[in-house]
Amino acid sequence: MSESNLLIVEPKKFSFNEVFKLESGEKLNGFEVVYETYGELNKQKSNAILICHALSGNHHAAGVYSKEDIKPGWWNELIGPDKAFDTNKYFIVSLNNLGGCHGSSGPNSINPETNQEFGAEFPIVTVSDWVNSQNLLREELKIDKWLSVAGGSLGGMQALQWAIEFPDKLSKAIVIAAAPKLSTQNIAFNEVARQSIISDPDFEKGDAHPQKGLGLARMLGHITYLSEESMKNKFGRDLKKEKLGYDYDVEFEIESYLRYQGANFSKTFNAHTYLLMTKALDYFDPARMNDGIFAKTLENSLCSFLIISFKSDWRFPPERSKEIVDALIEAEKKVSYLNIDSIQGHDSFLMKNDRYENAIKSFLKSDV
């Protein structure tokens, strides 16, 4: 990571002090959202881009908090000077969604009515709720219209929801490694992850970071984010020790890797947030209001679209992105589509790739 591409950032906080009604019918008596910005807003306020995070993401999308900080934000490969989201040109906004556990109002926030953490009492939120709260942040920042709303996976679904719900408030939508709704298989993966958490005795006792349950959920999720080829190239069938132990301890490198990922994640992520985020994924289906016809749902959108998929992604395979493209064509919308040859699976949207970056750069500067 070169010094010239190293952004020093500081989180900010937006407080909304009115009643916020959720899609479920529940209400929040105000909320707080943590966000970061990168680059400068121009005088016309026409260069603002909203970045939406995926399931386990947060507001820290790029840069570091100090020169000593060695871990940059989750999309640092794409956000920064001369990168896909060029901070020399654009004003980038990234926030931690409602229900998150990194500073925004969520299960680990204090419920003012009880002076205790919300925990399981924090209401379930949806992609529509997130977009509505993000729109309030847009108003707070006095940005009339986003140049673009962009995101991968669950973040891409938020970009789609923006185009549907606030069609006049964005010019371009960048939807990466996403789908118009979850497949049955993906809902099944999410349910197994939730049951891993809920059935952990420590979670039942009120532990928001149950080591076993949350770790298992992360291990399962991590497998679905990688491709078979990337796992084979990185780990193969390599043994951790010189010979087989004929027991149930870690023996293969991939086992060690997954346990490490699960253990680390379970120390920092809130289990209630994980449950909420997976439910938001399951519920996302904007076409359900139009008899399942996605093209009809997109009829009122006004922005142009860039849809990107990755050939090795089996969690949200290219066929799902093509469903979005087909619906946009049927709705007579401006759409560009790119399917990228990458071996990293679903996680490809987080990785550096010249074709990927160039596509975003070209789309952002184009007049379509």
N, C-alpha and C positions, 0 to 999 in steps of 0.2 A: 504494500500500500504506500504509494508515493506521497510525499509531503504536499505536493501541488494539488492532489486530489483529496486531501484530508480536510473535511469540514468540522469545525468546532461548533457544537450546537448546544442549546439549552432548552429544556422543555418549558412550555407555557401552559396556562390553565384558563379555560373558559367556563364560567359559571352561569347557568341558566336558572333563574330564581322563580319561575312560574311553574304551574302544574303542567306536566308533560304526559299526554295520554298515549298509551301504547296500543299496538294493534290488537292485543289480547283483551283490551278493555280495562286493564290495570292502569294505575297512574303512578308517576313519580312526582313527589313534591320538590321539583327542581332536580338538577344534576350538575355534575362537573365533568368536563372532558379535558384530558391532557393531550397536547399536540406539540408538534415541532414544525418549524419552517426552515427552508433552505433557499438561498438566493434572495433577490430583491423584487418587491412588487413595483411595477412601473407606474408612471403617473396616470396612465389611462386605466390601470388595474385590469389589463387585458391579458396578462401573461401568467395567471394563476392556475395551478394544476393541483387537484386533490388526489392523493394516493390513499387507497383503501387496503387494509391489511387482511390477511387470511386468518385461519382459525386460531393459531397460536401466536400471531403477530401482535404488534403494538405500534405506538406512535414513533418509536425510534427506528425509522426507516433508513437513515443514512448518517454518516459522520460519527464522531466520537465526542465524549463529554470533556475530555482534556487531552493534552499531548501524551499523557502517560497511559491513557485508555487504549487497550490493545484490541478491543472487540467493537467493530463498527456496527451500524444499524443493519437490519435484515435485507435491505435492498441497496446496499452501498455499491454493489457492482453496476447499478443502473442510474443512481442519483448522484450527481456531483458535477464539477466542471468538465465540460466536453463529453460527458456521458450521455446515455439515451435521454434522460431527463436532465438537461443541461442547466445547471444552476447559474451559469453566466447569462442565460436567456430567460429562464423561467423562475417563478416564485412557487415553490413546492410546499404543500401543506399535507402533513400526515398526522393522524390522530389515533388514539386508543379508543375503540368503540365502547359504548355503554355495555355494561356487563363484564368488561375486561377486568384485569387484576394488576394493572400497571399504572394506576393513578386516577383513571376515570371512575365514575360511579359504577359500582358493581358489588358482587357478593362480599368482598373484603372491605367495603366502605362501612362507615358507621351509620346505622339507621337512627335518625334524630328522634324517632318516637320511642326507641328502647335504649339508646346509648350503647348498643351492642352491634357487632358486625351483622350485616344483613344475612350472610350465609345463604341457606336455601330459601329464605324469604324474599330474596331479590327476584323480581318477576322475570319471566322469560321474555326476551327481546327478539325481534325479527330483523331481517335485512331492511324492511321498510322503516322500522323504528330507527335503525342506524342512519339511514339516508335522511330522515326527517331531522334528527339531531345534528347531522353534518350540515344540513341546510341552515340551521340556526347559527352554527359557527360561521358559515359563509356570510350571513347577515352581520354578525358581530365584526367580521374582518372588513365589512363594507365592500365586498367583491360582488359586483352585479351579476357576473357570469363566469363560470370556470372555462378556461381555455380547453381543459380536458379533465375528465375523471378517469382514473386508471387503477387497475389492480389485477392480481392473479388469484385464481382459485375462488375462494369466497369473496376476495376483493373484486374479482371480475363480475361476480353476481351483483355487488353493490353498484358497480359502474352501469350495469344494465338497468338496475332499479332507478338510478338517477335519470337515465334517458326516458324511462317510462313515467316516473312520478314528477319530475321537474324538467320537462323537455326544453323549456326556454332558458334554463340555467347552466347549460353546458354546450360547447361547440363540438367537442369530440369525445367519444368514449373509446377507451382501450380496454378490451376484454380478453384476458389471457388465461389459458388453461382452465376454462370454466365450462358451465353447462346451463341450459335453461331451467333445469331442475335436477335433483339427484336421481340416480338410477336406484332400483330396488336393492342392488348389491351394495351401493354406497350407504344407503340407509341401514342396511344390515351391519356393515362395518361400524357405523356410529353407535348402533345399539349394543354391540359387543363391547365397545369401548366404555359406554356408559355403565353397563352392568359390571364391568371390571372395577369401576370406581365405587358404585353403589353397594356392591357386595363386600367391599373391604371393611372388616370390623372397625378399623380405625376411623374410617369415614363415618360409619354409623355412630361413633362416639363423638363426632364433631370435629375431627381433624380435617382441615381444609387442604392439607397436603399429604394424603395417605400414600405412603411410599410404594406399597405393592400395587394398589388399584390404579392410581394415576400413572405409575410407571408402566404397568401393563398396557393401559390405554395408549400411552405414547409409543410404546414398542409396536403395537399393532398399526397405529397410524403411520409410523415411520416406514414400515415395510411397504405400505401402499404408496408412499411418496417416491420410492426408489424403483428403478427398473431392474429386471432380472439381470440384464447385461451389466449395469453399473455395479450391482452387488457382486456379481461374479468377478468383474475386473478388480474391484477393490479388496475383496475378501477371499473369493474362491472357496475352497474347502480347507483352507489353511488352519492348522491346529494351533491353539494357544500354547500348548506344551509339546514336548517331543513325541509323546505317545499317548494313546487312548487311556483314559482313567477308568472306564467302565463304571461310571457313576453319573449323577445328575448335576455335577458342578459344570462350570464353563469349560468347554473343550475346544470349540471352534471360534475363530476370530469374529465371525458374524454374531455369535452369541454374546461375546464380550462387548462388542460395539452396541448392540441393542440394549443390553443391561445398563451400560454406561449412559446412553441417551435417556432411558427411562428413569434412572436414578437422579440424574441432573435435573430433568424436567420436573419431577415430582417435588423437588425442593423449592422451586420458584413459582410454579404455576398453581393457580387456585382450582381445586377440583370442581367447585360449583361453576366457575367460569367455563371450564371444559364442557360440562354438561350443557350449559346455556348455548355455547357456540355450536356444538353439534346439533342441537335442536334448531337453531337458526338455519343451519345448512339443510336439515331435513324439511323444514317448512317452506323454503324458498320455492315458489312456483307461481310467478306472476300471471301466468296464463290461466290459472284456475278461475279467475274472475270473468274469463271470456270463453267458457266451455272448453278450456284446454287448447285453444287456438292461439299460438304464440304470435303469429303474424298480426292478428287483430290487436293483441296487447301492445304491439310496437307501432301501431298506426299513427299515434300522436307524437312520436319522437321526432325531433328536429335535427339532431346532431348527425355527424358522420361517424362511422364505426370502423375500428381496426380490430379484427378478431385474430388471435394468434393461438395456435395449438402446437403440441410437440409429439412427434411420431412415437416416442417411447413411453408416453404418459398413458398408463392403463387405469388410473383413478378417474381422470377426466379425459378420455381418449379423443382423438381428432374428430370422430364421428359426432361427438356432443357439440363441439364447436361448429361443425357443419350444419347442425340443426339450427343454431343461432343464425348462421349465414343464410340458410335457405329461408328462414322466416323473415329476415331483413329484406331479402330480394323480393319475396312475395309481397311484403309491405311497401316495396318500391323505395327503400332507403339506400343511402350511399354507404357502401360497405367494401372494405378491402380485407382479404383473408390470406394468412400465411401459415403454412404447416412446416415446422422447422425440424430438421433431422438432428436429434440430440439423444444421447444415451442416458441422461440423468433421470428419466421418468418425470413424474409430476413436479419434482423439485427443479426441473429445468428452468422454470420461470424465474427462479432466484439467481440463476447462474449467468456468467458472462458468455455472450455469444455474438459475434460480429453481425451476423445476419439479423438476429433478434434486435440488437441495438439500432442498426441502420434502419430497420423497418419503423421503429418508434420515432426516430429522429425525422425521417422523411414524412411520416404522417403528421407529426406535430407542426412542421413548417409548411405543409401543403395547404392549399386553399380549398380543398374539397370538404 
